Every structure is written in C-alpha cells, then in structure tokens.
C-alpha cells in the first residue's frame, strides 16, 4: 500500500498509519478500492476478519483476500465487496438470525453497491448471507442500485442424499433483496441443504434469492441462475414489481418459484429455463401482466412423493392479463402418489392466454392437464398437447368465457372435458376443429364419438361447447352416415370455419387435409332429436356453410 505524509492536524482514517512523532501517513486509495489486508486481519479462514472488512469499507470498495472468515459485516453505504479473479473464498459463521453481509441504503442517493467474484461457504445452518435494507421511501427517495455477480453459495460437508451438490450446511436465505430502484443478479450458483429424497420437513428451509420490500423492490433482473438441492430457489415476497428471470436451472428443488407475498404486484417475466420440483414448479399469484415462456417443469423420478399434490404451474388469486407459452410440464414421478397431480392449476385467473403447452406424464400419473377453480374467466387455450392425462380440462365452479382451440392427446383420457354442475351452458367454448386430436388421425364412429353442444355466438362465427351430455354428435362411418346431429330448437347454424373429417368413405382423399366442402357440392341432410330436418350447404368455392330447416 502507498502512503502520503499529512500535515499536523490531519485526522487519521481507517487504514492510515500514525508515526512515532504523531504525524499521520494517509493511505492512498486507487480508484475508490482498497485491499482489506491493508487494514490488518489474519486471513486464514479461522480467525474472524469481520471488523477489519467493515473498517476497510469506510475507505471504499473492498478487495477480499483469497481466504477470509466473517460473522457479521455492515458495509459503509456506497461501498462494495469483490474477490480476486479466481474468486475469493469466504467462510461464514452463519446461524439463526445472523446476517453475514449487510448493505444500508437509507441516507445516500443514487448509490451503487455490488458483490462480485466470491465463494461463500456456510459453516452452520440458518441466517442470511447477503441482505440489502428494507425501508419506506428507500426505493423512490434513495434509489439504491445493487449488482450481485459471479457468486457461489455452498456448505462445507456433503449431505447423505447422494447428490454431489447437497450440503449439510447452508443459509435460510443466500441473497435477500429489500427496497431498491434496480438490482441485477447474474451468474449465481447455489448448492443447498434440501434432500429431495426425503420429506421436506426433514430439511432446513433454504432460499436462493428472496425478494421482499416495504415499499417497492423494482427492476430486478436475474440471469444465468443455477441451483441444486435448494428448497426454494426464488421466493417473491411483498411489493416486488418488474422482475425478469431469464436463463435458469433449478434442479432438485421443493418448489422452484414461490410467491409468498400478500398484496397485489405486477410485471414478471420468466423465460428460458428449467425447473425440477417435487411439489410446485412455478407459483405466481396476485400478479398482473406476467409472462412465462420457454420453460420446462418436471418432477424428479426418484424424489420424495408428497401425498397432498403436485402442480407444475400454479397461477391464482387474481392472476390476470398474463401469457403462458412454449412450456413442457412433465410429471416423471415413479412413487404412488395419493394426492392430485396437475400440470396447470388456475385459481381466480382472469384475461390470460395459454398456447403451445405440453402436459406430459411419464407414468400416467397426471390427473389434470388444466384444472380451473374459483371463478377463472376470459381465458384462451390453443395448440395444446396431452400425453397420458386423465382429464384434459376441468372447469370448476365459476369458470366462464373460456375458448379452447386446437389440441391433441395421446393415450386414453378418462374425459377430455369435465364441468362443475353449476356452469352455464354458454360459458365454455371450443373452436370446432376435429383435426389432430390424437397421435394419429382419430375416427369418429358409433363406438368412439365426441358429444358437443352448439352455442349461439355473435356474427358469422359459431363455436362449439364440448359437453358430456348427448346433444350433438359427429360421426364418420359410411358415406350415408356422415352427419351432424343438431339439438332441438336451433333453426339456423353457421360455421365460420370448415368441418374437417378424418376420413371420407365416399371419396378416398387419403388425407384429413380435405374438407367436406372441398369434396362435395351436394347438400348434407340431417335430422335433429325433435325430428326437424336440416340441410347443410357449403357454397361452391368455399365460404360459410349454413344449416337451414327443410
């Protein structure tokens, strides 16, 4: 370290040297960074260096030696911590109620803080490794900004689960972010204490990243985030807005993304990642304008089987105006689960869209593809795939204004659609397209028929409600029996799209790509249950096919 002799009267700061004659040699700080070793300390990973690091932080950003031990350090506001290029190793005397590194943010304005290039090793169980301050007014008045980059969190001793990433020591929270104007979290690895093969109650609670504020946790961007054997990799607490999670791998967790907040929040994007969870993959509630895209959720085949339930994606409690797309949700559990297994649970979800989602069961364990409860409404589903799912859609009490588009399934579901008895007949809609329901083109005949009920709609388009009652049948057996049976009381029916049969015995077109209107120019005649005859005519050259009473 370099020093400069100061005149008489200069008040020594931390790190300065006082000479025998009483004069002070001032420590020269280069680029607002200091080496913690300039301030004393032992740096052997055994003696506690907390006081030395805290003193060094009064002079600037602190470079940590290769080996350090800390118990509790309260960083001077505006100061940061960083390790050497290889990543300084910091052993932590952690435990219940202990915060190893704290950042204060309630006096300065627009200050930036960071922790980079450090390997944190827990010596016990519990406590918090890094915590930023919570307080009313901090996010909008002080506007602190934080960056956490290239950090690894783990214990000392490997656990008994057989996983090379499960440890017996760890923190209750590795990074706890309070009120802030923005936070960037990048290249974080967390190896936790959760034993995936045992009941979660036997493992201590551990959370990778915890977001929770008194007023506002804003602008949180989490990228390149990897966890293994962490019970809760990401917990979204209160007053959190504008979250971006992009590029993540949450392996061997209890619940990947947890929503523990009480109030309503908004704006979260979860993109391009993988969640392996034994209880809930992703849980978002009381949140507006949320987007989930390109995410794979699975349950580990050898993990503990919770008897209550398993849910891949859990959206609820006034989740609204969201969009979920390009997901695969796989229940790969092999143990006998006596609870309910659901790919997507929707509780009080409003005005949201779902597309290109695969609900998959490796062992035929999924009870529901989509389970709607507690008055979910104004939802659109399209391009869905189901593999060994018992009930594709379950519409619970209060479900209304639901549009179900193209989907296909493999296996033999117990029911494609099930309905609560209280649902009004005009509340669930299914776009009438009979193509691609199965792994191969499915034949609709007397032994394998789909009952649907026509629902009156505005304009030139008619939708079809899939129902369990015997109101409307599509069959494909012989040329003379290609027909649509109409429920009583409907005199005029219009289809804005085309009716697409799987085969046609009168004309061997060899493909379901042909429509009835492409094959025939003659009328189709059918009889409704009350005996009224109807005529279906598709205009030459295409257009709207209409039914009229004759």
Secondary structure, DSSP 8 states (H G I E B T S, - for coil): --EEE--TT----TT-EE-TTS-EEEE--BTTEEEGGGG----SSSS--HHHHHHHTTSSEEE--SEEEES-EEE-TT--EE--TT-EEEEE---TT-EEEEE--SSSSS-EEEEEEEEEEESSB-SEEEEE---TTIIIII--EEEEEEEEEE-SSB-SSS-TT-BS-B-SEEEEE-SBSEEEEEEEEEE----TTS-GGGS---EEEEE--SS-B--EEEEEEEEES-SEEEEE-TTB--EEEEEEEEEEEEEEEEE---S-EEEEEEEEEEEEEEEEEEEEESEEEEEEEEEEEEE-TTS---SSEEEEEEEEEEEES-EEEEEEEEE---S---SEEEEEEEEEEEEEEEEEEEEEETTS-EEEEEEEESS-EEEEEEEEEEESEEEEEEE-TT-EEEEE--EEEES--SEEEEE-TT--TTSEEE----SS-SSS----BTTB-EEEEEE--STT--EEEE-SSSS-EEE-SSTTT-EE---TT--EEEESS----S--SSS---STTS-HHHH--S-EEEE-TTS-EEEEE--TTS--EEEEE-
